[in-house]
């Protein structure tokens, strides 16, 4: 099985038409509509990738804004986690490389052949989107690459989904990273890697339960962050060029209980706990928590619980 990370741009004009592409086929019927974008390069921030790829595919220079949603497609042994960003045209010709570029009415795009990422953009149900497929019977999670040959550094890439989880009292739910794992001993957002055939939203719900024992309601996609650690240490002690991308969601727990780790012993989470906001200044927090607290008002999130 193979895991990939992709970034796309949802570009609309004043009348609501969507900027789409499709391959030119000489003497043949036109192919399906595609959302401009594609697979990101190793170490490339997804937002920057969306800007580059939309420009390459459409000929328009765009300004990429906030992430709108994270979705996934799993087929033929390949699972693609994709972030769809809002984007606006700044300038350009509208002539992509080897593709037909057109502003398309949503109704027309929905009626004609289109990719599952176009369905995600238009809010259409699509059985090709992950969550509507049967999971692979073998190992389902991305695994670190095998040890590289001497003198070479292997690359690893991982897409994870995490939650900023609050209850009605305004407490935040955090999970502590077990010793022996990167960031061991720090308090982190509950979450983890997306399984094969699983949507990011389903993944964050599952991971919150496994790491804390709480049944959470997953809300909006708050942010997508990425990092690259060129000299990470792999699970067997060998050097690894590591690229991680995190989709961070808001989540609430209407009926909270004492947090506890539910997943099997020996995992990456040693304990979990509800924390009052005032106690966070004295905790060793992961960078993901620090970033999330800059964009989330826990009081507003608590009001939704």
C-alpha positions in Angstrom: 0.0 0.0 0.0 1.1 3.5 -0.7 0.2 6.8 1.1 0.3 10.2 -0.6 -0.5 13.8 0.3 -2.0 16.2 -2.1 -3.2 19.8 -2.2 -5.9 21.4 -4.4 -7.3 24.9 -4.9 -11.0 25.8 -5.0 -11.1 28.9 -7.2 -14.5 30.6 -7.9 -15.4 33.7 -9.8 -18.0 36.3 -8.9 -20.9 34.2 -10.3 -19.9 31.1 -8.4 -18.3 29.2 -11.3 -15.5 26.9 -10.3 -12.1 26.8 -12.1 -11.6 23.2 -13.4 -9.3 21.4 -15.8 -9.5 18.3 -17.9 -7.1 16.6 -20.2 -7.2 17.4 -23.9 -7.9 14.3 -26.0 -7.5 14.7 -29.7 -10.4 13.2 -31.6 -11.9 11.8 -28.4 -14.5 12.8 -25.9 -13.1 15.1 -23.2 -12.0 13.5 -19.9 -13.4 14.2 -16.5 -13.2 17.5 -14.7 -10.4 17.9 -12.2 -9.8 20.3 -9.4 -6.5 22.0 -10.0 -3.8 20.6 -7.8 -2.0 17.3 -7.1 0.6 15.5 -5.0 2.9 17.7 -3.0 6.7 17.3 -3.0 8.5 15.8 -0.1 9.0 18.6 2.5 6.8 21.0 0.7 4.1 22.9 2.8 0.7 21.9 1.4 -0.4 25.6 1.1 2.6 26.4 -1.0 2.1 23.3 -3.0 -1.5 24.3 -3.8 -0.3 27.7 -5.0 2.3 26.1 -7.3 0.1 23.4 -8.6 -2.9 25.5 -9.4 -0.6 27.9 -11.3 1.0 25.0 -13.3 -2.3 23.4 -14.2 -4.4 26.5 -15.0 -1.9 29.3 -16.0 -3.4 31.6 -13.4 -1.3 32.9 -10.5 -3.4 32.6 -7.4 -3.5 33.7 -3.8 -4.2 30.6 -1.6 -6.2 31.2 1.6 -7.5 29.0 4.4 -8.0 25.2 4.1 -11.6 24.4 3.5 -11.6 20.6 4.1 -9.4 17.6 4.2 -10.6 14.5 2.3 -9.1 11.2 1.1 -9.4 8.8 -1.8 -8.3 5.1 -1.5 -8.1 2.9 -4.5 -5.8 0.4 -6.2 -3.6 0.2 -3.1 -3.0 4.0 -3.0 -4.5 6.2 -0.3 -4.3 10.0 -1.0 -5.0 12.5 1.8 -5.9 15.8 0.2 -6.3 19.3 1.5 -8.6 21.6 -0.5 -7.8 25.3 -0.1 -9.8 28.4 -0.9 -7.9 30.4 -3.6 -8.4 33.6 -5.7 -7.0 34.5 -9.1 -4.4 37.3 -9.0 -3.4 37.2 -12.7 -2.6 34.9 -15.6 -3.7 33.7 -19.0 -5.8 30.6 -18.1 -3.8 28.3 -20.2 -2.5 25.3 -18.3 0.2 22.8 -19.4 -1.5 20.3 -21.7 -4.9 20.7 -20.1 -8.1 22.5 -21.0 -9.0 25.1 -18.4 -12.5 26.4 -17.9 -14.8 28.2 -15.5 -17.6 25.7 -15.0 -21.0 26.2 -13.4 -21.4 23.8 -10.4 -24.5 22.2 -11.9 -22.7 21.4 -15.1 -19.7 20.0 -13.2 -21.9 17.8 -11.1 -23.8 16.5 -14.1 -20.6 15.6 -16.1 -17.8 13.2 -15.3 -15.6 14.6 -12.6 -13.0 13.5 -10.0 -13.9 12.8 -6.4 -12.1 16.0 -5.3 -14.5 18.0 -7.5 -17.3 16.2 -5.5 -15.7 17.3 -2.3 -15.5 20.9 -3.6 -19.2 20.9 -4.6 -20.4 19.1 -1.4 -21.6 16.1 -3.3 -21.8 12.5 -2.0 -19.2 10.3 -3.7 -18.5 6.7 -2.9 -15.0 7.2 -4.2 -14.2 9.4 -1.2 -12.6 7.5 1.7 -15.0 6.4 4.4 -17.2 4.7 1.8 -14.6 2.1 0.9 -13.7 -1.2 2.6 -10.4 -1.0 4.4 -7.5 -3.2 3.3 -7.4 -6.4 5.2 -3.6 -6.1 5.9 -1.7 -3.5 7.8 -3.6 -0.2 7.3 -1.3 2.5 8.6 1.6 4.1 6.9 4.9 2.6 8.2 8.3 4.2 8.3 10.5 3.3 5.3 13.1 0.5 5.6 16.6 1.3 6.6 18.5 3.1 3.9 21.6 1.8 2.3 24.8 3.1 3.8 25.4 6.8 3.0 21.8 7.5 2.0 19.0 9.0 4.0 15.5 7.6 3.5 12.5 9.8 3.3 9.3 9.3 5.3 6.0 11.2 5.0 2.9 11.0 7.2 -0.5 12.7 7.2 -2.3 12.9 10.6 -5.5 14.3 11.9 -5.7 16.0 15.4 -8.3 17.6 17.6 -8.5 20.7 19.7 -11.0 19.1 22.1 -13.0 21.1 24.7 -15.8 20.3 27.1 -18.6 22.6 28.4 -16.4 23.9 31.2 -13.8 25.2 28.9 -11.2 22.5 29.7 -8.9 21.2 26.9 -8.2 17.5 26.4 -4.5 16.6 25.9 -2.6 13.3 25.5 1.0 12.8 26.7 3.5 11.4 24.3 5.2 8.3 25.7 8.9 8.3 26.3 10.9 6.9 23.5 8.8 8.6 20.9 9.7 12.0 19.3 8.6 14.7 21.8 8.3 12.1 24.6 6.9 13.6 27.9 5.2 16.6 26.2 1.4 17.1 26.1 0.0 16.9 22.6 -3.3 17.2 20.8 -5.1 13.8 20.6 -4.9 12.4 17.1 -2.7 10.4 14.8 -2.2 8.9 11.4 -5.1 8.3 9.0 -5.6 4.6 8.2 -6.0 3.3 4.6 -9.5 3.9 3.4 -10.3 6.2 6.3 -11.3 9.9 6.0 -9.4 12.4 8.1 -12.6 13.3 10.1 -13.1 9.6 10.9 -9.5 9.3 11.9 -9.5 12.1 14.4 -12.7 10.8 16.0 -11.1 7.3 16.3 -7.8 8.6 17.6 -9.5 10.8 20.2 -11.3 7.8 21.6 -8.2 5.5 21.5 -6.0 8.1 23.3 -8.5 9.5 25.8 -11.6 7.3 26.0 -13.9 10.3 25.0 -16.7 10.3 22.4 -16.1 13.6 20.6 -18.1 15.5 18.1 -15.7 16.7 15.3 -16.3 20.2 14.1 -14.5 22.5 11.6 -11.1 22.1 10.1 -9.1 24.8 11.8 -5.8 24.6 10.2 -3.3 22.5 8.3 0.3 22.6 9.5 3.4 20.9 8.2 7.0 20.3 9.3 10.2 18.7 8.0 12.8 17.1 10.2 15.8 16.3 7.9 17.6 14.5 10.7 14.9 12.6 12.5 15.7 9.2 14.0 13.7 6.3 12.7 12.3 3.5 15.0 15.5 1.4 14.6 17.8 4.3 15.3 18.7 5.2 11.7 18.5 8.7 10.3 15.4 9.7 8.4 14.3 12.8 6.4 10.8 13.1 7.9 7.9 15.2 6.5 4.7 15.5 8.5 1.4 17.2 7.7 -1.3 17.7 10.3 -5.0 18.5 9.8 -6.3 20.1 13.0 -10.0 20.1 13.8 -12.2 21.6 16.5 -14.0 19.0 18.6 -16.3 19.0 21.6 -17.2 16.3 24.2 -20.8 17.0 25.5 -20.6 14.3 28.2 -17.0 14.2 29.4 -15.5 11.5 31.7 -12.1 11.0 33.3 -9.7 10.7 30.4 -7.9 7.4 29.9 -5.8 5.7 27.2 -7.9 3.0 25.6 -5.5 1.8 22.9 -3.2 -1.2 23.5 -0.3 -0.8 25.9 3.0 0.2 24.4 1.6 2.8 22.1 2.7 6.4 21.6 0.4 7.8 24.3 1.3 7.3 28.0 -1.6 9.2 29.6 -4.4 11.7 28.8 -6.1 14.3 30.9 -8.5 17.3 30.9 -6.7 20.5 31.7 -8.0 24.0 32.7 -6.7 26.7 30.5 -4.9 28.4 33.4 -2.8 25.3 33.9 -1.4 25.2 30.4 1.4 27.7 31.0 3.1 25.3 33.4 3.0 22.3 31.1 5.5 21.0 28.5 3.4 21.5 25.4 4.1 20.3 21.9 4.4 22.8 19.0 1.1 21.6 17.7 -0.7 22.6 20.9 1.0 26.0 20.9 0.0 26.6 17.3 -3.6 25.5 17.9 -4.1 27.8 20.9 -3.2 30.8 18.7 -6.2 30.1 16.5 -8.8 28.7 18.9 -10.8 30.4 21.6 -11.5 27.7 24.1 -14.4 29.6 25.6 -16.2 29.8 22.3 -15.5 26.1 21.6 -16.8 25.2 25.1 -20.1 27.0 24.3 -20.6 24.5 21.5 -20.3 21.5 23.8 
